[in-house]
Amino acid sequence: MASSPPPADAPRTRAGAASLKDGGTIAPVREILWGSSAGVHKYETAEEVPPDMQQLLVKLMVVQADTEFASIQQHRPWLDRAPTLEDRWIESRIIADEARHGLQACRILRDFGERGQQLIDELLAKREGEHKLDAFNMAFDAWSDVGAFTCFVDRVGVYQLRAFQECSYGPLARAMPLMLSEEQLHLNFGASVLRRMVHDGPKYAGTPAEAQAAVNKWYPRALDMFGHSNSDTSRRAIEFGLKRWTNEEARERYIREVSGLVGNLGLTLPPAEFDRHVL
């Protein structure tokens, strides 16, 4: 029996969009791959972007830049406190990467003229504890925090960047490959720190118990970062072709990934509803 056609108001998709939605990659393309404008050329200038989409794109870039600059503030005290020379070098790399990623988001904001510059100025004036997301208002009190943050919170950041891959705003889509490549260092580093704490204990830094406590501390904040389930903002981002997953779709993918990872580290995840602030 023939399948029913999609509803008239369902967002359209193009070839390649299914692969992206499933987490794959495709060769760069010039057309919008999903959403209500699928098939037309990507927007290349702020002037081309419809007003409602402009508002949402600016909102997403403010959050993106805010997380990058906040992360610099969190990592900075550990430049001189990390346990090994290699750890200190990687901390410096992470801080440099976050600064460049924040600059990249600000370049997108700059496309939107005086209002974009005003938002950049506000972002640069923010101090620790003033940021939008809970995970970025928490200090790194121990080296285990650095490991768990980069393992769990930075991994959410990768999901957020992957959601923008081949999005409908060309300048943002083209920024994604390098940002994602740089973020991979952070994830590997975080997992390595936790693994060394579990296997080497005080000979390296901290104890397995401290590593587990850090998992319990940062995993709930990481899950919160995906945002509310059934979010209208996330639905509109897909409709505009800016993001490829809903909040809940991305969170479910993330949970599946980290469940296997943490088991291999010799640690355990708390339940997904544990200590959650955003559901």
C-alpha positions, -999 to +999 in steps of 0.1 A: +000+000+000+014+035-009+025+056+020+005+087+028+020+121+017+034+143+044+011+170+059+010+202+038+026+222+066+055+197+073+090+212+069+105+201+036+139+183+033+164+179+005+188+151-004+215+149+022+193+162+050+185+127+063+222+119+066+228+151+086+198+144+108+212+110+116+246+125+126+264+120+093+283+145+071+280+155+035+300+176+010+293+213+014+263+225-006+249+259-014+212+251-010+191+249+022+186+212+030+156+212+054+129+234+067+103+256+050+129+270+025+145+238+015+159+239-020+166+276-023+201+291-020+214+296+016+213+331+030+247+347+026+241+381+041+221+394+071+200+415+048+187+384+031+176+368+063+138+371+071+132+392+103+119+363+124+149+342+115+172+371+122+159+373+157+164+336+163+199+335+147+211+364+168+197+347+199+215+315+191+248+333+184+246+352+217+243+320+237+271+304+216+295+333+222+285+335+259+294+299+265+328+303+248+338+334+268+325+319+300+346+288+295+377+309+292+370+323+326+365+289+341+397+274+326+420+303+331+429+296+368+441+261+359+468+273+334+493+274+363+477+246+384+472+217+361+492+187+374+515+181+344+532+202+318+512+185+290+480+193+309+490+229+311+498+230+274+464+215+266+446+240+289+463+268+270+451+253+237+415+250+250+415+286+261+428+297+227+402+276+209+373+290+231+385+325+223+385+319+186+351+302+187+337+332+206+352+355+180+336+334+153+302+337+169+308+375+173+316+378+136+282+364+128+266+389+152+286+417+136+267+409+103+236+423+120+249+459+123+247+482+153+225+458+173+250+430+168+278+451+180+259+462+210+254+425+219+291+418+214+300+447+238+276+432+264+291+398+260+327+411+265+316+429+297+302+398+314+320+385+345+320+351+361+286+341+375+267+364+350+263+339+321+231+325+306+236+288+314+242+272+348+271+251+337+291+282+329+285+299+362+302+272+382+339+274+392+364+246+387+372+239+423+393+208+416+412+192+387+384+166+385+360+195+375+382+204+346+381+167+334+344+163+338+335+196+323+356+191+291+343+155+289+306+163+294+298+200+289+322+205+259+306+174+244+272+191+245+289+220+227+299+196+200+263+185+196+252+222+193+279+228+166+270+197+147+234+208+148+245+239+128+263+219+101+252+229+066+226+252+081+207+278+061+230+308+070+261+303+048+287+321+069+277+300+100+277+268+080+312+274+067+325+281+102+315+247+115+342+222+102+372+240+119+353+246+151+343+209+154+378+198+146+392+220+175+365+208+199+376+172+195+408+179+215+387+191+245+366+159+245+396+136+243+414+156+270+384+154+294+380+116+290+418+112+295+418+132+328+390+111+342+406+079+331+439+088+347+422+097+379+405+063+380+435+043+371+464+062+386+447+081+415+470+103+436+500+094+415+483+116+388+458+139+405+429+132+428+411+099+434+385+077+416+359+089+441+366+125+432+363+116+395+329+100+402+317+130+422+327+152+393+306+131+369+276+134+392+282+172+394+286+180+357+264+154+339+231+169+350+243+204+339+253+190+306+218+175+300+202+208+310+223+226+283+202+210+256+172+231+267+136+223+274+119+193+258+091+203+233+108+237+229+091+260+204+125+277+198+141+244+188+111+237+165+115+271+148+153+266+144+146+234+124+119+252+103+143+280+095+169+254+085+193+266+113+194+234+133+188+198+124+177+183+157+151+191+184+165+196+219+152+162+229+166+144+198+200+158+205+198+150+242+189+114+235+218+110+211+241+125+237+229+101+265+235+071+243+271+082+235+282+091+270+266+060+285+292+038+266+320+062+272+316+064+310+314+027+314+347+023+296+362+049+320+353+027+350+327+053+362+289+054+363+263+079+352+235+090+375+200+087+362+191+112+335+166+129+358+191+133+387+196+169+399+181+184+367+171+220+365+158+221+329+135+194+317 
